[in-house]
């Protein structure tokens, strides 16, 4: 038997002013993305801003449906949109934030497992890590380099791609 350990490296920032100008802009754009959230059932708006290698920023927001499994998280809305409209683009970083009128969000929200799996596959496809900023409005920001830190046992099966 072997006991193993995971260490997750991330950086914590107190506020937007501690970030680089590019990271600050990405967080601010994630706030803009909140405006397009369709969340009449949960009242929990999530916005993401994705920075591509050509410095273009693509926005995504959560989209709910009364048939709950039919909705989609902000991260996947943005990533799937990029996959369709910019299939050769590489993603450098992304910022994610949330807002609700029901209660005060006091810590950064993180991505769900389904979104992490999609993010991990994008990393694998593009051959480079994605930097992720989890931004609590008017509060702290957590910055992580690479999805492997967030989803250490990511599902990968190369044989499904035809590799041997």
TAGIMO-V852131 format. One record per backbone hydrogen bond with DSSP energy under -1.0 kcal/mol. NH is the residue of the N-H (numbers start at 1). CO is the residue of the C=O. E is the energy in kcal/mol with one decimal. If there is no record, write none. Layout:
nh,co,e
NH,CO,E
NH,CO,E
This chain:
nh,co,e
11,143,-2.5
13,141,-3.0
18,15,-1.5
19,16,-1.8
24,20,-2.6
25,21,-2.3
26,22,-2.0
27,23,-2.2
28,24,-2.5
29,25,-2.3
30,26,-1.7
31,27,-1.4
32,28,-1.5
33,29,-1.9
35,32,-1.5
36,33,-1.7
37,34,-1.6
38,62,-2.3
43,39,-1.7
45,99,-2.9
47,97,-2.4
48,60,-2.8
49,95,-2.2
50,58,-3.0
51,93,-3.3
52,56,-3.0
53,90,-2.4
55,52,-2.0
58,50,-2.5
60,48,-2.2
62,46,-1.8
63,72,-2.6
64,38,-3.1
68,66,-1.4
70,67,-3.3
71,68,-1.7
72,63,-2.3
77,73,-2.2
78,74,-2.2
79,75,-2.7
80,76,-2.8
81,77,-1.8
82,78,-2.3
83,79,-2.3
84,80,-1.7
85,81,-2.9
86,82,-2.7
89,86,-2.0
92,51,-2.9
93,51,-1.3
94,131,-2.2
95,49,-2.6
96,133,-2.7
97,47,-2.5
99,45,-2.4
116,112,-2.4
117,113,-2.3
118,114,-1.8
119,115,-2.9
120,116,-2.7
121,117,-2.0
122,118,-2.1
123,119,-2.2
124,120,-2.3
125,121,-2.8
126,122,-2.6
127,123,-1.7
128,123,-1.1
131,92,-2.2
132,144,-3.1
133,94,-2.9
134,142,-3.0
135,96,-3.0
136,140,-2.5
139,136,-2.7
141,13,-2.3
142,134,-2.3
143,11,-2.8
144,132,-2.8
146,130,-2.3
150,147,-1.3
151,147,-2.4
154,151,-1.1
160,157,-1.6
161,158,-1.7
162,159,-1.3
163,158,-1.6
